[in-house]
Amino acid sequence: MSTRWYPIYQRGNPQLRVFLPNFWMKLVRPRGTQLPNIVHFECSMEMTKHDIKNYLNKIYNIPVVEVRTKIFLGKFKRDIGKGYIVKDDDIKNAIVTLPKDMKFEYPDIFEKAKDETEEQEKALTEAKKSFQNYIDRNKNRSDVPSWFSI
Amino acid sequence: MISYLVRNTFARILRSHNAVNIVASSAFKKDIHTTIPSYELMEFFDSKKNWTETSIRVGRAWKLDELRIKSNSDLHKLWYVLLKERNMLYTMEHECNDKMKLFPNPERIDKVQESMNNIETVVRERNVAYYKLETGETGERPVEDVVNIFGLPEKYEKSEHYLPKFMNTRWVRPYLEHGFTNSAAVKRFYRLNREKQHNNDRKARNRDFNHVQQLLKRFPNMDMEKLKAEYPNVDLEKAKRSKKARGHYFPKY
């Protein structure tokens, strides 16, 4: 990729600038309890600590005090049928410390989510209704296949 | 300041997919905060009204032709909008998986990714055009056909090195002094490689022959010259005589 093709860094040269960064980061729920000014991310495996700090600072305008990173080994599993071994992807975890006066609590996204059984019931009644509709529509032409209509 | 406003507005447009919702005052309100804003982290989440939705309707991805008429700075801004959107979608997907919920409209990620790929394509096109005009070369990563250390042909993607070739003694020793590796293990590898190649060729030959037989069976009045042009390695006369090419009708050939 031409836009990703940079000359190698030699000491004394200017620091490289990333033109169109392709890094991704996702904010994840911390494992266990955490101080209020600490946020956990998962990020691209290629990202360094400097990258993470710059990414959050420049793109999201988040002040960052410290970044620690950790790579979690993906789990090895044996395929049940065939018996070969498969491995999940490794995950790079970034533990980002914000300034002392900042607080972040991971929001509860499904707090107000509707009850699932209720929704399923609703979908079922809807399906029943549409099927009844279909039967009613074709009452007078029982021998004609369903696809035969305008 | 202005670019910040524009960026925020863009993000909101994309997030809500509803231009009516965008009010300039909300963008201004963000900027006159005196305390350190902590809600920037909330950009990793979808807007609150979408949290409980089970289906979120969005438009299509950006097309190449739409991006080609945009300026470089517009593309640059749009890239960051898409980058943030993708991060948001990844975060929401992760949380949904954690909580054993269905992630609504997962094709949104694909659409954003497609748009990003298209932006890269356009930027690359412009880069190539500029380089061709200025230097007569494409400016792409150079690729060379080389013979590798096992004596097999290989496409080598060139890259910059700290040391030139002739100074790199560790590299020079196996390549230039000893020539190709020619041990017993490599010879065995050649044999197996040739066998594999031969098997692949044989399978391709049989596959074509069987396919032609089936074609003759299904379409006995086919244009034979075109068939010959399509499958030049197949012996048509032999295929016609074979049992597999005979259909459930009185034989034509």
Interface residues (C-beta under 8 A of the other chain):
Chain A: M1 S2 T3 W5 P7 I8 Q10 L20 P21 N22 W24 M25 K26 L27 V28 R29 V39 E42 I59 Y60 N61 I62 P63 L98 P99 D101 M102 K103 F104 P107 I109 F110 K112 A113 K114 E119
Chain B: Y4 I36 P37 S38 E40 L41 M42 E43 F44 F45 W51 T52 T54 H76 W79 Y80 L83 K84 R86 N87 Y90 T91 M92 H94 E95 D98 K99 K101 M116 I119 E120 V123 R124 N127 V128 G139 E140 R141 E160 H161 Y162
